Every structure is written in C-alpha cells, then in structure tokens.
C-alpha cells in the first residue's frame, strides 16, 4: 500500500459519515411532520455502507475504504394518532406521523460526528508523519 492511499481511505470514510449526518438531519427535521395519508408520511432513511475490499489479496494493497451502497427507508409502520379535530385528519379521524425515533437519531448523529472526527485525525496524523519524513531527508 502506498502511503498516500491512507488519504483515500479516510476520505471515503468522511464522505460516508457526511451522508449519514445529512440523513440524520433530514430525519430529525421531519420527525414532527404530519400527514393525512399513510402513503405520504415521511419514512426514516438510513444509509447502507460496505467495505471496499479492492485487491485485498494483493499484498501491496491491503487498505479498504467505505462504499455507500445506497439509502433505505425504514419499513416500520408510521405512528397513527386519533385526532379528528386536526385539519390533516383523514376520513376516519387519524393523522399519521413519521416512524422517526429522535433518541436513536441523536445517537446516530453523535456516532457519525465522532467517526468523521476520527477520520480527520487520521488525515492529520498521516500528513504530519509524511512531513516529518520529508524533514528527515534534509
């Protein structure tokens, strides 16, 4: 593995955590939205990641990055609330709220933020090590 490959690995991790943070923000911002239809209610979205194991058997390239496979919607049913006086209530008097768990989303946000910070630290450490190595040649 070349010493510069570490920047690709940490960068892919930062991109993945950035997506995760954006999805958490979207989920939290829509947590209190209301819909009159079960089909139109907001559904919590989560990223799907996989390790990029490119040429892992090659002894010269043992690093793996993060690959974003996509975004999936939570298939849990929305929260049905009986509120016939609400302007968005359907014919049976129900309103529908998203299946977003704000406590879980806050935990995801802290985890994604910390992972992003760890990747930044990897980049800074690799940069400092390369600079120190270059100074040794003087």
DAQUI-V547872 format. One record per pair of residues at least 24 apart in sequence whose C-alpha atoms are under 8 Angstrom apart, sorted by the first residue. I is the first residue (numbers start at 1). J is the second residue. D is the distance in whole Angstrom. If there is no record, write none. Layout:
i = <I & I>
j = <J & J>
d = <D & D>
This chain:
i = <1 & 1 & 1 & 1 & 1 & 2 & 2 & 5 & 6 & 6 & 6 & 7 & 7 & 8 & 9 & 9 & 9 & 9 & 10 & 10 & 10 & 10 & 10 & 11 & 12 & 12 & 12 & 13 & 13 & 13 & 13 & 14 & 14 & 14 & 14 & 16 & 16 & 16 & 16 & 17 & 17 & 17 & 17 & 18 & 18 & 19 & 20 & 20 & 20 & 20 & 21 & 21 & 21 & 21 & 23 & 24 & 24 & 24 & 24 & 27 & 27 & 28 & 28 & 28 & 30 & 31 & 31 & 31 & 31 & 31 & 31 & 32 & 32 & 33 & 33 & 34 & 34 & 34 & 34 & 34 & 35 & 35 & 35 & 35 & 35 & 36 & 36 & 36 & 36 & 36 & 36 & 37 & 37 & 37 & 38 & 38 & 41 & 41 & 41 & 41 & 42 & 42 & 42 & 43 & 43 & 43 & 43 & 43 & 43 & 43 & 44 & 44 & 44 & 44 & 44 & 45 & 45 & 45 & 45 & 46 & 46 & 46 & 46 & 47 & 47 & 48 & 74>
j = <59 & 60 & 61 & 62 & 63 & 60 & 61 & 63 & 63 & 123 & 126 & 123 & 126 & 65 & 63 & 64 & 65 & 66 & 65 & 119 & 120 & 122 & 123 & 119 & 65 & 66 & 67 & 65 & 66 & 116 & 119 & 115 & 116 & 119 & 120 & 49 & 66 & 67 & 68 & 112 & 113 & 115 & 116 & 112 & 116 & 47 & 46 & 47 & 109 & 112 & 108 & 109 & 112 & 113 & 47 & 105 & 106 & 108 & 109 & 100 & 105 & 100 & 102 & 105 & 98 & 97 & 98 & 99 & 100 & 101 & 102 & 97 & 98 & 97 & 98 & 88 & 95 & 96 & 97 & 98 & 88 & 89 & 95 & 96 & 97 & 88 & 89 & 90 & 94 & 95 & 96 & 90 & 95 & 96 & 78 & 96 & 78 & 96 & 97 & 98 & 97 & 98 & 99 & 73 & 74 & 75 & 78 & 98 & 99 & 100 & 73 & 74 & 98 & 99 & 100 & 71 & 72 & 73 & 74 & 71 & 72 & 73 & 74 & 71 & 72 & 72 & 99>
d = <8 & 5 & 4 & 6 & 7 & 8 & 8 & 8 & 8 & 8 & 7 & 6 & 8 & 7 & 7 & 6 & 4 & 7 & 7 & 5 & 7 & 7 & 7 & 7 & 6 & 5 & 7 & 7 & 6 & 7 & 7 & 8 & 5 & 6 & 8 & 8 & 7 & 7 & 6 & 5 & 7 & 7 & 6 & 8 & 7 & 7 & 7 & 6 & 8 & 7 & 8 & 6 & 6 & 7 & 8 & 6 & 8 & 7 & 6 & 6 & 7 & 7 & 6 & 7 & 7 & 8 & 6 & 8 & 6 & 8 & 7 & 7 & 7 & 6 & 7 & 7 & 7 & 6 & 5 & 7 & 6 & 8 & 6 & 5 & 7 & 5 & 5 & 5 & 7 & 5 & 6 & 7 & 7 & 7 & 7 & 6 & 7 & 6 & 7 & 6 & 8 & 5 & 8 & 6 & 6 & 8 & 8 & 6 & 6 & 7 & 6 & 5 & 7 & 6 & 5 & 6 & 6 & 4 & 6 & 6 & 5 & 6 & 7 & 4 & 6 & 7 & 8>
